[in-house]
Every structure is written in structure tokens, then in C-alpha cells.
Amino acid sequence: MTIARFAFPTPIHFGAGARKLVGPHLLAQGLKRPLIVTDRALAALPVAAEFRSHLQGLDVAVFDGVFGNPTCAQVMAGAAAFKAHGADGVIAFGGGAALDVGKVVALMAVHEGDVLEYVWDHPQVRPIVQPLPYLVAVPTTSGTGSEVGRSAVVSEDASHVKRTVFSPAILARAVFADPELTLALPPAVTAATGMDALTHNIESYLSPAYHPMCDGIALEGLRIGARALLTAVKEPGNLQARGDMMMSSLMGAVAFQKDLGSVHACAHALGAVADLHHGLANALMIDSVLAWNHEAVPQKFDELAHAAGVSGGGFAFVTWLKHLKREIGIAGGLAAHGVSEAMLPQLVPLAAKDFTGGTNPRPATEADYERLFRQAM
């Protein structure tokens, strides 16, 4: 038998009002000058000002230079802001982009060189040798689960290709997951991020890697999210549904320690080439990829259907996903969202090379990816 290694180390404060605990927590750790890393749009909203009102006793600076799919340049600007403030910690506040940038800002604030020298597949990847500043994560969407992740995805500035920094060193020291922060999310964002959470749970369960603990978490994360997503979209003020989606998101990100699959490989390519929102890209690809994967692991699809409360066997689960997408307002295929067949020569090789496809339950070639993209058009 090979030796498997499991780790679930992140302290999590979960529930309505958890955001109010951030300030006292940082003060208890001896911090005085945190830098908030957040995105440009969120920083201008009342929810950001309300969050800052709970940070009394701290000298807080804000870096709000995150926008779109996060880039290396945004990380380096955030690291410069950290140094300019003389910061002693990072509060990553926002959706997946802000959380990922916040994690790598903490890294680059105390390390030399370029961000890309720390991505996991760099031929001479630099080691993380310095202790990182104290980092807490406060998610404001329910999708990526980046708050509990040991990876951060940033795009190359010129090519927009997504690259991943992967290390337990960038884990948040504490997570404050407060569903009240998601109450103002518009339906389209709730839908796209919610599909991201479901995709994480689904693909991690389908991964052939050995991790029974993650399998259990993935199925329960799917069960919770499958019953809550439509309500969260249709009733945005429903705190129970919002809390369930935040938990499903968090569980999906814990589960994908087991790795993901070809839905994510396609979504990463779509983000690089067409600048699609990651959750939307997953939603647009998921039923095509899962229909193709079904024959490889039909018994696992039976388990997914059972967890989601879908009767009729495993392939009925794929049909249910199609109906769910329509109900939450995700209509049309890739073409309806600005993706053209002229992009295929760029999309296909990027998807085929993406590391997430390595744990798809069915090995995929470039020809397979081209067919899947065409089916999703």
C-alpha cells in the first residue's frame, strides 16, 4: 500500500456575524496594522465600509487593486501596498479573485523575485523560505472556497494564462465565513458562483485520486448546495440558503485537495482566452464534460444523483444539472457568452495542458477537448 497524507488544518469561524470577530481576533494575535486586500467594485460598496467599522483599534490600509481575473501585476501592486503601509498582516476580503490575490500578496510581501517564480510548475520554482505575514480570509461570495485553499490562481499579464501557486504556507491562519456578507449578491453572481461550488464538489468526487475523507465531504457539500442554490438565487435574502451555499463552497474547496477534472481544465482555458468568469465557464462546460465522463464511472454518478436528491440513476444527474442551470438563469452555450469557434486553436491546447485534467476520470486528448468545446457552443 502507498502512504496517503491527509490534512485539514484551517480554523474556521462560520455563521452570521462572523465578520465581527475579525478585529478582536487580530488584536488577540498582536497585530496592529493589517492590509485589506479586496476588489475594486466591492471596496466601493456599503458592505466593505460596514466590515471596516468592526476593525476598531487597528490601523487599517486598503488595497483595492483587484479586478477581473487576477493578474501577477495586481499581486505585486498589493505587495508594494503592504510594504508602504508597514503592514503586519493581511485581511483577504472578497470573492475568489481577492482571496487568491491576498494569499499571494502575503507571499510576495516577504519574498524576492517575480510571482511566476513561485508557481508550482516553474522549472526552477523558488522555495517559500520566510514565514508569511498573518493572513485571515473573509469570503463575500460562495463559489471558489479559496478561503480554505492551499493554492492561489493568478494570470500571466500578457497571455492571461492561469498559473497556480500551491503550498500549505499560503493557507489562511483563520477563516471568517459570514453568509450575511453574501445577501447583496445579484442573482447572476449567485448563480455563477454557486455552480462553481457544485462543480468543485462534483469533480473532486469523480477524481480517481484516493481520498475517502474528501469523497465524503464532496458528497455532503453537493447535497447541501443542490438543495440551496435555486432558493439562494430566487430569494436573495434567505439567510439559510445563503449559509448553505457558503458551506457548500467551503466544503467543495476542502474536497478538491483530491483534485479536479476536465470541466476545470476547460474553464481555465476559457478564462484565459475569452476572459469568462470562472464559475460561469464551469457552468457552461459541466454537462458536456459530465455526459462524456459518465461511461467511465457510472456508479459514481449514481452516488452523485443520490446526494443531489435526483431519481432515475446516474445519467439523470446530468439532465438535472441542465435544468438547474436554466432555472437559475444560466442560458445558452458558449457562443451566447462571446466564445467563438475561431478561439478553438487557443482553447484546446490550453485545456489539454491544464493540470486539473490529469485527474479527470476519463483521460482526455486534444481531440476530446475540441469535441467538448464544440458540444458546449
Phi and psi in degrees as a GROMACS rama.xvg file:
@    title "Ramachandran Plot"
@    xaxis  label "Phi"
@    yaxis  label "Psi"
@TYPE xy
-78.2532  159.152  THR-2
-91.558  122.845  ILE-3
-100.167  146.019  ALA-4
-119.399  129.653  ARG-5
-123.166  141.738  PHE-6
-150.524  128.309  ALA-7
-132.673  74.0644  PHE-8
-97.2029  -2.201  PRO-9
-83.4957  121.827  THR-10
-70.0199  130.953  PRO-11
-125.96  129.404  ILE-12
-106.27  110.102  HIS-13
-119.519  130.737  PHE-14
140.041  166.075  GLY-15
-58.8808  126.951  ALA-16
93.7276  -1.29035  GLY-17
-59.825  -28.6437  ALA-18
-59.4935  -28.8218  ARG-19
-71.7844  -10.5025  LYS-20
-89.8287  -10.5338  LEU-21
-62.5355  -50.4356  VAL-22
-58.1885  -54.2959  GLY-23
-58.1158  -35.7838  PRO-24
-63.9499  -46.0968  HIS-25
-65.015  -40.945  LEU-26
-62.233  -38.2353  LEU-27
-66.3774  -24.745  ALA-28
-85.8239  -1.08761  GLN-29
85.492  12.74  GLY-30
-82.3041  149.473  LEU-31
-130.806  -28.5114  LYS-32
-132.365  69.1653  ARG-33
-77.229  153.328  PRO-34
-106.713  123.839  LEU-35
-83.4234  126.026  ILE-36
-106.611  119.604  VAL-37
-148.722  176.759  THR-38
-98.4496  158.978  ASP-39
-58.2147  -45.218  ARG-40
-69.5345  -43.4622  ALA-41
-63.9683  -37.6359  LEU-42
-60.4046  -26.0574  ALA-43
-88.1791  -3.18964  ALA-44
-93.9662  155.544  LEU-45
-57.5462  -30.0122  PRO-46
-61.9356  -32.1656  VAL-47
-71.7756  -42.4758  ALA-48
-64.361  -39.2926  ALA-49
-63.9536  -39.7482  GLU-50
-63.6027  -43.256  PHE-51
-63.9141  -27.1294  ARG-52
-65.2145  -16.0556  SER-53
-95.8863  10.7328  HIS-54
-108.761  34.7783  LEU-55
-59.5671  143.732  GLN-56
89.3324  -3.11787  GLY-57
-114.747  143.443  LEU-58
-92.6487  99.0445  ASP-59
-101.998  135.174  VAL-60
-115.893  156.97  ALA-61
-123.422  129.309  VAL-62
-109.297  112.207  PHE-63
-115.554  38.0654  ASP-64
-91.9718  17.2173  GLY-65
-92.4108  132.264  VAL-66
-158.147  149.837  PHE-67
60.9204  -151.811  GLY-68
-75.3301  122.175  ASN-69
-64.4156  144.83  PRO-70
-119.963  166.753  THR-71
-60.7171  -37.9346  CYS-72
-62.0942  -37.5359  ALA-73
-64.0635  -40.0154  GLN-74
-61.7109  -47.0722  VAL-75
-66.2744  -34.873  MET-76
-65.6077  -38.2932  ALA-77
-67.0991  -38.4086  GLY-78
-64.6517  -37.6919  ALA-79
-65.2775  -38.2884  ALA-80
-65.6673  -37.7731  ALA-81
-58.8734  -47.1957  PHE-82
-68.6421  -39.09  LYS-83
-63.7431  -33.7473  ALA-84
-81.3862  -13.9599  HIS-85
63.7162  40.4218  GLY-86
-69.895  154.617  ALA-87
-120.503  5.8212  ASP-88
-170.049  168.286  GLY-89
-126.618  132.934  VAL-90
-109.059  107.125  ILE-91
-85.2456  115.266  ALA-92
-128.798  111.556  PHE-93
150.299  -158.609  GLY-94
-81.8067  -167.057  GLY-95
-58.2245  -37.7556  GLY-96
-63.6884  -48.4201  ALA-97
-64.9267  -38.221  ALA-98
-66.2455  -42.8268  LEU-99
-64.6191  -44.6939  ASP-100
-62.4906  -41.7716  VAL-101
-58.857  -41.324  GLY-102
-63.806  -41.2643  LYS-103
-80.8431  -26.5182  VAL-104
-58.3351  -44.8876  VAL-105
-59.892  -38.5633  ALA-106
-65.0788  -51.4247  LEU-107
-76.9728  -14.4303  MET-108
-65.9127  -22.9233  ALA-109
-127.975  13.3142  VAL-110
-130.544  151.243  HIS-111
-85.5325  168.417  GLU-112
89.7461  -163.008  GLY-113
-104.579  150.576  ASP-114
-52.3475  -43.068  VAL-115
-64.6707  -18.1409  LEU-116
-73.8579  -8.61234  GLU-117
-108.96  1.05865  TYR-118
-71.3638  149.645  VAL-119
-62.1926  -29.3933  TRP-120
-102.889  14.4251  ASP-121
-65.4741  136.509  HIS-122
-61.2902  -28.8068  PRO-123
-124.817  57.2566  GLN-124
-56.3254  132.062  VAL-125
-74.8269  142.257  ARG-126
-77.6183  150.874  PRO-127
-87.9551  107.247  ILE-128
-109.348  -22.4887  VAL-129
-98.4185  143.781  GLN-130
-60.7638  134.068  PRO-131
-80.6802  152.515  LEU-132
-57.8257  154.002  PRO-133
-60.9875  126.902  TYR-134
-124.555  128.2  LEU-135
-119.26  150.869  VAL-136
-119.503  133.331  ALA-137
-129.869  94.9286  VAL-138
-73.8181  143.508  PRO-139
-118.278  4.66184  THR-140
-132.957  167.745  THR-141
-121.421  87.1308  SER-142
-156.219  -69.099  GLY-143
-73.2744  -33.1992  THR-144
67.8361  19.7535  GLY-145
-59.3363  -19.9014  SER-146
-61.2749  -26.2396  GLU-147
-111.092  9.46046  VAL-148
-90.5376  150.318  GLY-149
-100.817  22.8225  ARG-150
-135.774  159.914  SER-151
-142.712  131.62  ALA-152
-104.584  125.202  VAL-153
-131.849  152.567  VAL-154
-98.1867  145.012  SER-155
-62.7771  140.838  GLU-156
-65.4544  -40.4324  ASP-157
-83.9762  -50.0174  ALA-158
-88.3592  -19.3958  SER-159
66.9746  10.9855  HIS-160
-67.6661  133.911  VAL-161
-78.9595  132.86  LYS-162
-125.235  152.439  ARG-163
-122.124  124.628  THR-164
-90.2404  125.219  VAL-165
-130.369  116.199  PHE-166
-169.669  140.065  SER-167
-59.0805  -19.5691  PRO-168
-64.0617  -23.4976  ALA-169
-95.3551  5.98941  ILE-170
-60.6964  140.084  LEU-171
-61.0396  142.476  ALA-172
-75.0047  -24.6511  ARG-173
-156.306  146.719  ALA-174
-117.921  137.741  VAL-175
-122.888  96.827  PHE-176
-101.874  105.243  ALA-177
-119.599  105.989  ASP-178
-63.2105  -18.1328  PRO-179
-62.9236  -25.0709  GLU-180
-70.9343  -12.2701  LEU-181
-101.434  -0.477805  THR-182
-63.5591  -28.583  LEU-183
-91.2645  2.64669  ALA-184
-66.0429  133.931  LEU-185
-69.0891  158.906  PRO-186
-55.5279  -40.2044  PRO-187
-64.2904  -38.7618  ALA-188
-71.2371  -41.3888  VAL-189
-58.4698  -42.5262  THR-190
-65.9625  -48.7673  ALA-191
-66.3781  -44.6891  ALA-192
-68.8663  -35.1936  THR-193
-63.5295  -39.1402  GLY-194
-66.9314  -32.0564  MET-195
-62.1384  -45.3862  ASP-196
-61.3623  -45.6442  ALA-197
-62.1188  -41.1226  LEU-198
-61.5468  -41.4861  THR-199
-59.3059  -46.9535  HIS-200
-63.6616  -42.2564  ASN-201
-67.8741  -50.5508  ILE-202
-68.9639  -35.6401  GLU-203
-65.931  -37.1378  SER-204
-65.7909  -37.7231  TYR-205
-75.171  -19.3576  LEU-206
-56.2622  137.01  SER-207
-77.4086  -3.73154  PRO-208
-61.8587  154.835  ALA-209
-91.9687  112.338  TYR-210
-164.11  77.1451  HIS-211
-57.1696  -31.6672  PRO-212
-63.5502  -44.7992  MET-213
-67.0672  -34.0234  CYS-214
-58.7465  -45.3429  ASP-215
-64.1117  -41.4841  GLY-216
-64.9355  -41.3895  ILE-217
-62.8904  -44.6948  ALA-218
-65.5999  -40.4545  LEU-219
-70.5401  -37.3136  GLU-220
-61.6558  -39.7791  GLY-221
-65.9913  -44.2506  LEU-222
-56.4103  -45.9621  ARG-223
-66.0748  -48.1998  ILE-224
-69.0948  -37.218  GLY-225
-62.0251  -32.6081  ALA-226
-86.6046  -13.4907  ARG-227
-108.683  -24.3695  ALA-228
-62.5819  -47.4583  LEU-229
-61.0082  -42.061  LEU-230
-63.5446  -41.8663  THR-231
-62.0431  -34.765  ALA-232
-74.7502  -45.3343  VAL-233
-80.2301  -28.9251  LYS-234
-125.943  77.5642  GLU-235
-60.4064  -21.6506  PRO-236
-89.4024  4.53007  GLY-237
-78.3357  101.553  ASN-238
-67.5461  -32.8779  LEU-239
-62.5807  -46.3185  GLN-240
-65.368  -39.1474  ALA-241
-63.4896  -42.346  ARG-242
-65.3146  -39.8138  GLY-243
-63.6335  -39.689  ASP-244
-69.1465  -35.7475  MET-245
-65.3325  -38.6836  MET-246
-68.7517  -41.5997  MET-247
-60.5903  -39.9352  SER-248
-63.885  -47.9591  SER-249
-62.2545  -42.6532  LEU-250
-67.5889  -37.5254  MET-251
-61.4477  -38.7405  GLY-252
-72.3536  -33.838  ALA-253
-65.3007  -42.8138  VAL-254
-64.6684  -33.4883  ALA-255
-81.4348  14.754  PHE-256
-55.7707  -25.8153  GLN-257
-78.5296  -4.55787  LYS-258
86.1403  174.131  ASP-259
-119.388  -140.882  LEU-260
-162.469  -158.782  GLY-261
-73.3402  -19.5993  SER-262
-59.7559  -46.0417  VAL-263
-70.5414  -34.4945  HIS-264
-59.6092  -43.1442  ALA-265
-67.6065  -42.3222  CYS-266
-63.9971  -39.9521  ALA-267
-62.628  -40.4254  HIS-268
-64.7268  -41.4612  ALA-269
-65.2749  -35.2395  LEU-270
-65.2339  -39.1825  GLY-271
-72.5065  -42.2049  ALA-272
-89.7632  -42.6502  VAL-273
-108.986  -0.0833519  ALA-274
56.7345  34.7215  ASP-275
-74.6542  142.993  LEU-276
-54.5072  136.096  HIS-277
-60.9899  -45.2264  HIS-278
-63.9507  -40.1607  GLY-279
-63.8288  -42.401  LEU-280
-60.7414  -42.5822  ALA-281
-60.0012  -44.722  ASN-282
-62.011  -38.1473  ALA-283
-73.9281  -22.1444  LEU-284
-100.63  -19.6112  MET-285
-64.3492  -42.3916  ILE-286
-72.5019  -33.4035  ASP-287
-64.2334  -46.2567  SER-288
-68.2282  -42.9938  VAL-289
-67.7232  -36.2878  LEU-290
-60.9591  -36.8753  ALA-291
-73.5264  -35.4073  TRP-292
-74.7064  -20.153  ASN-293
-55.7612  -42.4358  HIS-294
-67.7969  -19.2304  GLU-295
-76.8525  -37.678  ALA-296
-140.103  61.5343  VAL-297
-59.3531  -33.2105  PRO-298
-66.4916  -31.9722  GLN-299
-69.37  -34.4214  LYS-300
-66.7432  -32.2496  PHE-301
-61.2858  -41.4191  ASP-302
-66.4793  -39.8143  GLU-303
-61.9716  -43.3206  LEU-304
-61.4886  -43.9121  ALA-305
-61.4029  -44.2613  HIS-306
-63.3019  -37.5208  ALA-307
-82.318  -4.30621  ALA-308
76.4059  29.9626  GLY-309
-103.352  125.983  VAL-310
-92.5717  158.221  SER-311
105.397  6.80384  GLY-312
92.1585  179.288  GLY-313
-62.9777  -42.8692  GLY-314
-69.7133  -24.0749  PHE-315
-60.7685  -25.1561  ALA-316
-64.0082  -39.8135  PHE-317
-65.1348  -42.1733  VAL-318
-62.7721  -40.7092  THR-319
-60.2569  -42.1465  TRP-320
-60.3839  -40.6323  LEU-321
-60.5576  -44.9604  LYS-322
-66.0624  -41.4714  HIS-323
-59.8905  -43.8354  LEU-324
-58.2282  -43.7837  LYS-325
-63.315  -41.9889  ARG-326
-64.38  -31.6059  GLU-327
-94.6837  6.79891  ILE-328
93.1504  11.5282  GLY-329
-93.941  97.9506  ILE-330
-110  154.481  ALA-331
77.2832  175.668  GLY-332
-105.081  -161.351  GLY-333
-58.2943  -40.2176  LEU-334
-61.3057  -33.996  ALA-335
-70.5838  -11.4746  ALA-336
-117.462  25.7868  HIS-337
89.7125  8.19411  GLY-338
-96.8854  131.164  VAL-339
-117.514  160.977  SER-340
-64.6097  -22.7256  GLU-341
-64.2219  -18.0685  ALA-342
-83.8219  -10.5501  MET-343
-57.7689  -40.1085  LEU-344
-60.2856  -23.3671  PRO-345
-89.2333  -40.9705  GLN-346
-65.8228  -46.0776  LEU-347
-61.3466  -52.6105  VAL-348
-64.766  -33.6805  PRO-349
-63.5727  -44.4739  LEU-350
-64.157  -42.1298  ALA-351
-64.9778  -30.2335  ALA-352
-87.8865  -13.9873  LYS-353
-65.256  134.78  ASP-354
-64.8121  -25.0007  PHE-355
-66.5774  -26.8601  THR-356
-69.0322  -14.5132  GLY-357
-66.301  -20.0711  GLY-358
-114.502  23.8038  THR-359
-68.1277  141.931  ASN-360
-65.5768  -14.068  PRO-361
-129.021  116.886  ARG-362
-56.4781  137.621  PRO-363
-120.019  131.638  ALA-364
-95.9027  174.792  THR-365
-60.2475  -37.9468  GLU-366
-62.9523  -38.6977  ALA-367
-63.4874  -44.9819  ASP-368
-63.4287  -39.9056  TYR-369
-60.6974  -43.4099  GLU-370
-64.3463  -40.3936  ARG-371
-65.5998  -42.0834  LEU-372
-62.1603  -42.8094  PHE-373
-63.6415  -40.6563  ARG-374
-63.2318  -33.0834  GLN-375
-82.9704  -8.2626  ALA-376
